[in-house]
Amino acid sequence: MLARLAAGLAAIGLSLASHASPPIVLKDGLGRLVSLASPAARVVTLAPSITEAAFSVGSGARVVGVSAWSDWPQSASGLPVVASAAGIEWEGLARLAPDLVIAWEDGFRPSDVARIEALGARVFVARSRSLGDIVPLLEAVALLTGGDSGAPVHAFRQSLEALRARQAGLPRLRVFLEVSHRPLLTAGRGHFLTEALSVCGADNVFGDRSEPAPSVSWEELFARNPEAIVGTGALAQGEAVFRAAWRPRSALAAVQRGKLAYVASAALGRPSPRVVEGIESLCVAIDALR
């Protein structure tokens, strides 16, 4: 009798094992294979775009900590901040006891992987620079956190393609995109803002630069002589500051002709699913400059 019971229990154990979910294994932006036995329950996101991705796929309740400027959706802005441009706040991160940290490749030091994993968390380093990175980011975050990327991926693709179709065939405009005035920074090749300009029928005059956010000289800018200048930012009052900063540069044809526009859209500030809202605002501004 006992032997028969033991055999039955063993058979049940084998059956359960055969139906267990396989581990999650993904290659991250550093080329590392990151594996989880099951979706993470306590997640820290170390970039605003990653925070948005987690909430977009329905995993917001699993996010226990974020990086600075993780302000969307509103519920994310109340979460503990454990990282900023200055780096990771290690004591705060340890207190949160995450089982997964999702970091941004461009703002993360690979040497920190071992230190985070010593706290008991797995680390996935995500690439989030171009519009093409948004869908893979959503899919990876959903898989790692038990979310569902289907609806947000479909909505993003559909809205972006619809915008491309509306802007197709318009006269091209050569644009300087100001990311910062002091120092003078713009977007380079492969940056989502360069792609955003292209969606709107505009060409970034520094789109050939390999750096994602190159610093340029005034001499370089004058040599490339853009037809228009576009600034970006989240606050509407930035427009007055933007225009005042360019007034002394009246030798530039774009300034002489008043071809200046400031796009006050927080959605244009990061490569996240809602960036299409920001691109729509950018296209309106560029259409007015034609």
Secondary structure, DSSP 8 states (H G I E B T S, - for coil): -HHHHHHHHHHHHHHHHHTS---EEEE-TTS-EEEESS--SSEEEESHHHHHHHHHTT-GGGEEEEETT--SSGGGGGS-EEEETTEE-HHHHHHH--SEEEEEGGG--TTHHHHHHTTT-EEEEE--SSGGGHHHHHHHHHHHHT---HHHHHHHHHHHHHHHHHHTT---EEEEEESBTTTTB---TT-HHHHHHHHTTEEETTTT-SSSS-B--HHHHHHH--SEEEEEES-TTHHHHHHHHHGGGTTSHHHHTT-EEEEE-GGGGSSSTTHHHHHHHHHHHHHHH-
